Structures are given as structure tokens and as C-alpha cells.
Amino acid sequence: MIETYLDHLRVERRLAEHTLESYARDLSALRAFGAGAGRRVEALDRRSLEEFVRQQLRRGLSPRSVARLIAAVRGFYRFLVLDQRLQSSPADDLRPPRAWPALPKFLSIEDVDVLIAQPDVTTPKGLRDRAMIELLYATGMRVSELVNVRGADLHLAEQYLTCIGKGNKERLIPIGEQAADWIARYRREARPKLVRRACDAFFVNTRGRPMSRVGFWKLLKQYGRKANLPRTLSPHVVRHSFATHLLERGADLRAIQLMLGHADLSTTQIYTHVLEARLRTVYDRFHPRP
């Protein structure tokens, strides 16, 4: 019946060969599971199918792969019902396990220091780039928020800025003294040489126009390559680094939520999983009896 079902998918549904191969592996695993229990696949009930899914998870199959496996199983049993081999499908309400979100990638403090040191601050462009990276790491802003900063948003003497984030919501974010100094230097020494006509945007490109999200992303990638940092480096990785480093040093999760502009605290709680994963790694590496 499995072969008949796969032929149906190939001929009538015209599924891609790669998908068919995946379904064949999934249903072969189901057949082996049934054989181990001394039952044909047509005789498996809902409880047996749930145990089959748990078995695949224990064997290391990822939640995404298990979700595909369940789609194959549900389709197979629907086919058996349509072919009048079964009166009802035991897999109708079989659901894939909830996939955990991927842990955010972040840089070490040493990597951040190396990244920040890459721009050549003897040039207006390098001074601008240094100020932007300093501000990004000092505040954890989204890249869209960073490139939309205006001069009036910056309160360097008081070391904070106002930011308009998602949902057009305004928030205040503290700025460290070091970042504030670089921003002031950019405003004093570099911005007048880059701006050719009136521009509200504080950070501008070499043509004097507002810096774009893509433009800054490309700049950051270039500096990341020079610093031999992972290819996954992006403005969001710097944002994650900001939050992770604060949490590692005892910052309150609620305060981090406000600085990041998360509407829900549960979004910020992903960073606690980062710390838990790191603790697990340290334990496994150093404990004499892991």
C-alpha cells in the first residue's frame, strides 16, 4: 500500500522527486515501526502513531523533519480511507511537535571590540561607520531605527536618544559615554564633509543622502570579513549581542525589553535560553561526570 500511495503521489499529484524520496523514507520508517510491533501499517492506531513520532524525535530527527513525516503519514492514511482500506484515519488530528525557535546568534565581547575597531577613523566615511556601529551595539536598535535617527533624536550630554520603533512607538534608550563621544566626533568632523544639501537623516552615505538599511548591512558585512567574523554577521546579530551581554552581566529582563522595544516580554525571554545553552556547554565541558 505504501508503494501504491507513492505511485499516486508521483502520477496524479506530480510531486517533486526529492519530496517523493523524503516521503518514501518516512513511510519506510513507519513500516519498520509497525513490523517491530508485529502489526501492519493499516492496523496501527492513534496511540501507536504518537509513539512512532516520539521514537523519531528520540532518534534525533529535527522538529521540522518530524513535521514533514507527519504530513506523509496523514496523507497516507487519508489515501487508505479514500481507497476504502480503512473506515477512518487514525492520523487525522496527529499534529507535529512545536518547533522551538532558533537561538539568536551573537558575538563575544572580544569579537565586538574587533568589529568596532575596523573602520578607518581618519576618513569621514570611516568615522561615520565607527559611530554607527558604536551606536548599534550601545543601544541594540533595529537597523531600520538606526538609519532613521535624526540629529534632534540625540541627547548626547544626557547620554540617551529617542527612537521611533515598530508600531510607531517612541522609546528612550541610554547611550554609553564611549558611543556618545564617537557620535559627537562624527557630527563635528565627518558629517559636514558628507552632507551636500539639507538632510534630516543623521547618518548619510557618501552622496550625502540618507544611509539605507541595505547600505549599512553591506558595510557591516565588509567589516565583518576584514575582522574574520562569521558570515552570519548582520545588524541583528549585533542587536542580539547587545541584549545577551547585558543579560550576562545581570541586567533586568524587563529593562532589556524596554530598550529593545519588544511589545511582549516573551520575545525578550529567548535570551535566557541562550544563557541556558551556554551553561549546558560549560557544564558538559568541565564537569568530571557529565
KEVEXKOL-195229 format. One line per field, with one value per residue (C-alpha): residue number from 0; residue in one letter; x, y, z. Coordinates in Angstrom, 2 decimals, padded with zeros to 5 digits. Last residue first. Example, Ala and Ser with C-alpha at 12.3 -4.5 7.8 and 13.67 -1.06 7.14 Angstrom:
<recs>
pos	[1:0];
code	[S:A];
c1	[013.67:012.30];
c2	[-001.06:-004.50];
c3	[007.14:007.80];
</recs>
This chain:
<recs>
pos	[289:288:287:286:285:284:283:282:281:280:279:278:277:276:275:274:273:272:271:270:269:268:267:266:265:264:263:262:261:260:259:258:257:256:255:254:253:252:251:250:249:248:247:246:245:244:243:242:241:240:239:238:237:236:235:234:233:232:231:230:229:228:227:226:225:224:223:222:221:220:219:218:217:216:215:214:213:212:211:210:209:208:207:206:205:204:203:202:201:200:199:198:197:196:195:194:193:192:191:190:189:188:187:186:185:184:183:182:181:180:179:178:177:176:175:174:173:172:171:170:169:168:167:166:165:164:163:162:161:160:159:158:157:156:155:154:153:152:151:150:149:148:147:146:145:144:143:142:141:140:139:138:137:136:135:134:133:132:131:130:129:128:127:126:125:124:123:122:121:120:119:118:117:116:115:114:113:112:111:110:109:108:107:106:105:104:103:102:101:100:99:98:97:96:95:94:93:92:91:90:89:88:87:86:85:84:83:82:81:80:79:78:77:76:75:74:73:72:71:70:69:68:67:66:65:64:63:62:61:60:59:58:57:56:55:54:53:52:51:50:49:48:47:46:45:44:43:42:41:40:39:38:37:36:35:34:33:32:31:30:29:28:27:26:25:24:23:22:21:20:19:18:17:16:15:14:13:12:11:10:9:8:7:6:5:4:3:2:1:0];
code	[P:R:P:H:F:R:D:Y:V:T:R:L:R:A:E:L:V:H:T:Y:I:Q:T:T:S:L:D:A:H:G:L:M:L:Q:I:A:R:L:D:A:G:R:E:L:L:H:T:A:F:S:H:R:V:V:H:P:S:L:T:R:P:L:N:A:K:R:G:Y:Q:K:L:L:K:W:F:G:V:R:S:M:P:R:G:R:T:N:V:F:F:A:D:C:A:R:R:V:L:K:P:R:A:E:R:R:Y:R:A:I:W:D:A:A:Q:E:G:I:P:I:L:R:E:K:N:G:K:G:I:C:T:L:Y:Q:E:A:L:H:L:D:A:G:R:V:N:V:L:E:S:V:R:M:G:T:A:Y:L:L:E:I:M:A:R:D:R:L:G:K:P:T:T:V:D:P:Q:A:I:L:V:D:V:D:E:I:S:L:F:K:P:L:A:P:W:A:R:P:P:R:L:D:D:A:P:S:S:Q:L:R:Q:D:L:V:L:F:R:Y:F:G:R:V:A:A:I:L:R:A:V:S:R:P:S:L:G:R:R:L:Q:Q:R:V:F:E:E:L:S:R:R:D:L:A:E:V:R:R:G:A:G:A:G:F:A:R:L:A:S:L:D:R:A:Y:S:E:L:T:H:E:A:L:R:R:E:V:R:L:H:D:L:Y:T:E:I:M];
c1	[028.61:030.89:034.09:032.19:034.20:032.94:029.42:028.88:030.23:028.04:024.94:025.64:025.88:022.53:020.92:022.38:020.95:017.63:017.52:017.93:014.68:012.96:012.88:010.03:008.12:008.33:005.88:005.98:009.73:011.33:014.89:015.48:012.15:012.70:016.21:014.76:012.21:014.95:016.90:020.60:022.86:026.05:025.03:021.76:023.55:025.87:022.94:020.94:023.79:024.91:021.39:021.43:024.86:023.44:020.51:022.90:024.29:027.12:026.19:029.47:031.25:033.95:037.33:037.70:038.01:035.01:032.97:033.97:032.61:029.42:028.84:029.17:026.74:024.16:024.63:023.77:020.89:019.27:019.80:022.01:020.22:021.74:025.03:026.47:028.95:026.06:024.30:023.74:021.80:018.88:017.13:019.12:019.85:022.37:025.86:026.25:029.43:032.01:029.67:029.03:032.68:034.26:031.59:028.75:031.14:033.00:029.75:028.75:032.15:031.86:028.29:029.40:032.12:029.81:027.16:023.79:020.51:017.40:014.12:011.08:008.57:006.01:005.24:004.03:007.63:010.18:010.54:013.67:014.61:018.26:020.22:023.54:022.37:025.01:024.46:020.76:020.22:016.75:017.15:020.03:017.78:017.97:016.29:019.33:019.44:015.72:015.74:018.83:017.00:018.47:020.54:021.59:025.37:025.96:024.14:025.57:029.16:028.50:027.07:029.84:032.55:030.88:030.67:034.33:035.26:033.38:034.86:038.39:040.96:038.51:039.47:036.68:037.74:037.92:034.21:034.48:037.46:035.73:032.54:034.57:036.11:032.68:031.55:029.18:025.56:023.34:019.75:018.52:016.29:012.65:011.49:009.32:006.01:005.57:003.71:000.00:-001.97:-005.59:-006.43:-003.77:-006.03:-007.88:-011.39:-013.15:-009.91:-008.98:-011.72:-009.26:-010.33:-009.66:-006.26:-005.37:-006.25:-003.90:-001.02:-001.65:-001.53:001.69:003.41:002.37:003.59:007.00:007.21:006.53:009.11:011.68:010.93:011.06:014.53:015.04:017.43:016.46:014.38:012.33:011.68:010.55:008.18:006.56:006.16:004.68:002.07:001.36:000.83:-001.61:-003.57:-003.94:-001.75:-003.60:-003.07:000.66:000.83:001.45:004.12:005.31:008.69:006.90:004.83:007.95:009.61:006.55:006.57:010.29:009.55:006.79:009.26:011.90:009.36:008.04:011.56:012.17:008.83:009.72:013.02:011.25:008.83:005.16:003.08:-000.17:-001.58:001.49:004.09:001.75:-000.37:002.78:003.81:000.42:000.70:004.19:002.90:000.00];
c2	[014.87:013.31:015.34:018.60:020.88:020.58:019.34:022.01:024.81:023.70:023.47:026.93:028.27:026.72:028.21:031.61:031.49:030.27:033.39:035.42:033.99:035.73:039.00:037.82:036.57:040.11:041.30:044.60:044.38:047.83:046.62:049.09:048.29:044.53:044.91:046.72:043.92:041.30:043.02:043.32:040.85:040.91:038.04:039.82:042.91:040.81:038.90:042.04:043.86:040.68:040.16:043.68:042.99:039.81:041.90:044.24:041.19:038.71:035.25:035.10:034.59:037.15:037.31:041.01:042.08:039.90:041.52:044.98:044.16:042.66:045.80:047.97:045.79:045.97:049.75:050.13:047.67:049.65:052.90:055.86:059.12:061.11:062.99:061.12:059.30:057.97:059.81:059.21:061.96:061.88:065.24:066.26:069.77:069.65:068.32:066.33:064.22:066.81:068.32:064.77:063.98:066.26:067.58:065.11:062.18:063.36:063.69:060.19:058.85:060.52:059.27:055.71:055.93:057.53:054.84:055.65:055.13:054.33:056.25:054.83:056.02:053.69:053.96:050.34:049.22:051.76:055.53:056.20:058.91:059.06:059.00:060.23:063.39:065.46:063.33:063.95:062.52:062.47:066.02:064.85:062.33:058.54:056.77:054.64:053.23:052.52:050.47:048.64:047.68:049.31:047.35:050.64:050.62:048.00:049.98:053.29:052.04:050.51:053.81:055.96:053.73:053.85:057.64:057.94:055.54:057.60:060.89:059.41:059.10:056.79:053.83:051.41:048.02:048.78:048.17:044.67:043.72:045.01:043.13:039.95:040.33:040.85:037.60:037.87:036.77:034.28:034.05:030.63:029.04:028.96:025.69:023.67:022.61:018.92:017.88:017.13:013.94:015.02:012.82:010.19:007.30:007.64:006.31:003.39:001.91:000.16:002.07:003.63:007.05:005.82:004.39:007.68:009.62:007.24:008.03:011.77:011.78:009.77:011.99:015.17:013.61:012.95:016.56:017.81:015.31:016.82:020.29:019.03:017.59:013.83:012.86:009.27:010.40:012.56:009.59:007.50:010.22:010.23:006.43:006.59:009.04:006.70:003.78:005.80:006.76:003.19:001.00:-001.76:-000.43:-000.18:-003.91:-005.04:-007.08:-004.10:-004.10:-004.55:-001.43:000.63:-000.72:000.27:003.76:004.13:003.11:005.73:008.45:007.27:007.12:010.56:012.01:010.34:011.63:015.15:014.98:013.59:016.52:015.72:015.03:014.62:012.05:010.18:010.59:010.98:008.03:005.97:006.80:005.60:002.35:001.78:002.35:000.00];
c3	[032.71:035.36:035.60:034.91:032.64:029.08:029.73:032.36:030.16:027.26:029.48:030.86:027.30:026.38:029.49:028.64:025.13:026.54:028.73:025.55:024.14:027.07:025.13:022.91:025.99:027.41:024.75:022.84:022.37:022.03:022.57:025.40:027.05:026.83:028.23:031.24:031.74:031.59:034.37:033.67:035.47:033.44:031.19:030.49:029.21:027.05:025.55:024.73:022.99:021.19:019.85:018.40:016.88:015.32:014.04:012.23:010.42:010.90:009.59:007.67:010.98:011.89:010.18:011.14:007.50:006.65:009.42:008.21:004.77:006.19:008.28:005.19:003.25:006.04:006.20:002.52:002.75:005.56:003.70:004.70:003.98:001.07:001.16:-001.78:000.50:002.59:005.38:009.09:010.85:008.44:008.16:005.06:003.78:000.93:000.38:003.59:003.65:004.77:007.39:008.71:009.34:011.96:014.35:013.87:013.62:016.75:018.66:017.62:018.68:022.13:022.63:021.88:024.55:027.11:026.76:025.23:027.10:025.04:025.21:023.43:020.82:019.31:015.59:015.66:015.47:016.64:016.90:018.93:021.39:022.36:025.61:027.00:028.83:027.02:023.92:023.52:020.04:018.47:017.13:014.92:013.25:013.56:010.64:009.76:013.30:013.57:010.37:011.65:014.83:017.90:020.43:022.08:022.58:019.86:017.19:018.41:018.24:014.82:013.53:015.04:013.59:010.17:010.23:011.23:008.44:005.87:007.10:006.94:009.74:011.52:009.34:010.26:011.75:015.51:016.10:014.69:016.87:020.01:019.09:018.60:022.06:023.62:022.00:019.08:018.86:017.05:018.28:019.38:016.77:017.77:019.28:016.94:018.44:017.84:014.69:014.99:014.50:014.12:011.12:011.86:012.91:009.57:009.28:007.55:006.26:003.02:001.21:-001.26:000.05:003.59:002.65:000.91:004.05:005.89:003.54:003.63:007.42:007.43:004.88:006.69:009.94:008.37:007.19:010.73:012.02:009.67:011.04:014.64:013.94:013.89:016.67:017.36:020.32:017.95:015.68:018.64:019.81:016.36:016.39:019.90:018.62:015.71:018.10:020.19:017.09:015.89:013.66:011.78:008.25:008.98:009.56:013.12:014.93:016.98:015.25:011.93:012.65:013.35:010.20:008.14:009.68:008.90:005.32:005.34:006.25:003.79:000.94:001.88:001.63:-001.73:-003.01:-001.94:-003.84:-006.88:-006.96:-006.50:-009.57:-007.62:-010.01:-011.20:-008.45:-005.50:-006.65:-007.22:-003.64:-002.39:-004.30:-002.91:000.63:000.00];
</recs>
